Amino acid sequence: MRTSLPVRILAALVLVFLPAPLIIVIGASFSPGAVLSFPPPGFSLRWYGEVLGDHGWVMAFVASAGIAAGAAVVTTIAALGAALALEHASPRTRSIAETMILAPLLFPHAALGIAFLSWLVALHANGTMIGVFVSHVILCAPFAYRPIAVSLHQIDRSVAEAAEILGASPWRTITTVLIPMLRPGLAAALMFSFIISFDEVTVTMFLVGPEFSTLPVKIYGHLADSADPVVAAISTILIAMTGGMILLLDRVVGLGIFVDIEEDARGNA
Amino acid sequence: MIGSGTRALLFAPMGLLLAAFLMTVVGLVHSSAARGLAVYVELLGDPGIRTVLVRTVIIATITTAACAVLGYPLALFLSRSRNRNLWLILVISPWLVSIVVRTFGWMVLLGSRGLVNTTLQAVGATPSPIRILFTPTAVVLGLTHVFLPFMVIAILSSLLQLDRRLEEASRILGATRWQTFRAVTLPLSVPGLIGGCSLVLLMATGAIVTPLLLGGLRDRMLGTQIYTEVFQVFNFERASAMAVILLATALILVIPLRLVEGRMRRRLGAAR
């Protein structure tokens, strides 16, 4: 059954609405003038030159990318371990553990921001890179756990059993059978965590300091004072990064993973 | 089979993260209660804070309703489209781009020299730029845009699980499209709809960046109030207490929805 005309019209409008602000930002970044305007009056790469020549922007970019890469690796390892450990656990243990792993998703970000801050202040780690890194690892863990758990449900268990019957040790089964079979879930977990960490701003804005900031928080700070084409240029770089990750994710895993994760989470709820 | 020792070892890194998370939550409650419950009595007795609390709930509720109304038709379209993957890119790309960048896009669109105002002036709808930016309308618009993809994905997953033969049976038995939608498609996708609503409601109550950048200074939400309390007033105790109130508000709004959703899923599961 095809969808009716009104539904298709509404869907088309929403499909225009969703990317609209991003297209505006990309367009405005090529404006030659100092005032933000769309459509741009001409074409220039002036603001990109300005961004790349500014030490502060480059450092913020490097910090964000470094934290995101580190957080992605650490959360994926932790999530893989947890998913393997819970696979044969009793349904009750597993459901309790999964509820706890997914608990950070139930906390409003504004509350999490101040919660992490109070902890980092006590440890004298507020405004440091390590403080932001640890907070991002905690924040990203549920996002890494879900794709791996979905992958684990989907693979054929008999292969791992065959390895065990043929005398492989548990570690050998994990490293030579399970991990290769879980590759799509692991790739999704890595990329998902990277994107979440790289783009995170609501919690992170509580944790940065005068000496250290991430790229999205620096953009926020800039916007609170003035919205100029420099921000449009740096935002376009960010959009391009995220877009690249999504295309990679689509290639490696397929975007259907987002829907699968949702189904799986609801199915177990 | 993996032994219990190996299992404990495998779970250890995640266990460490869970412990750290638990500590932060305990720390939050602890730092808010330095003087017992006095700060909560002060906050809840303050008419200004009560207004902010009510405004937060209203803005979050309108945002959730807008996401449901806009998200459902799109999810329905996607569930039946042959080029689903292509369209899904248009939904997922804006979702994963930083909130701050998307909000910036709305600042450009809604500003006095933005596309919306220049279009309105060009068609003669208004003689001078109208004020959209720095109003609650702009906040609702921005938040709806930010959270819409979550809603679409939640509804889509429900629609994809739906047995299409039920709809066909309904049509063959003489029901119109609309009757089929009302009696079959909608009821069977309600769990996804409620799931999406609880997610959006939760995130909208805790938003900071979008209300700070698109909203006026007068129309604060709880999240923005917490942020200013920490970085302009430097009152940690009050900020922590507000965060606990925010958490409680979010849970009061979301837990009933989750319970209804769980019950409906079980009922649908039993009917299958």
Interface residues (C-beta under 8 A of the other chain):
Chain A: M1 R2 T3 S4 P6 V7 R8 L10 A11 V14 L15 F17 L18 P19 A20 P21 L22 I24 V25 A28 V35 L36 S37 F38 P39 V74 T75 I77 A78 A79 G81 A82 L84 A85 L86 E87 H88 A89 A97 M100 I101 A103 P104 L106 F107 P108 H109 A110 A111 L112 G113 I114 A115 F116 L117 S118 W119 V121 A122 V134 V137 I138 A141 Y145 E164 P170 W171 I174 I195 F198 D199 E200 V201 T202 M205 F206 P216 V217 I219 Y220 L223 A224 A227 V231 A232 S235 L238 I239 T242 G243 M245 I246 D250 G254 L255 G256 F258 V259 D260 E262 E263 R266 A269
Chain B: M1 I2 G3 T6 R7 A8 L9 L10 F11 A12 P13 M14 L16 L17 L18 A20 F21 M23 T24 V25 G27 L28 S31 L70 G71 P73 L74 L76 F77 L78 R80 N85 W87 L88 I89 L90 V91 I92 S93 P94 L96 V97 S98 I99 V100 V101 R102 T103 F104 G105 W106 M107 V108 L109 G111 R113 G114 L115 H145 L148 P149 I153 A154 L156 S157 S158 L160 Q161 R164 E167 E168 R171 R177 P191 G192 G195 L202 M203 T205 G206 A207 I208 V209 L212 L213 L222 G223 I226 Y227 V230 F236 A239 S240 A243 V244 L246 L247 A250 L251 V254 R258 E261 G262 R265
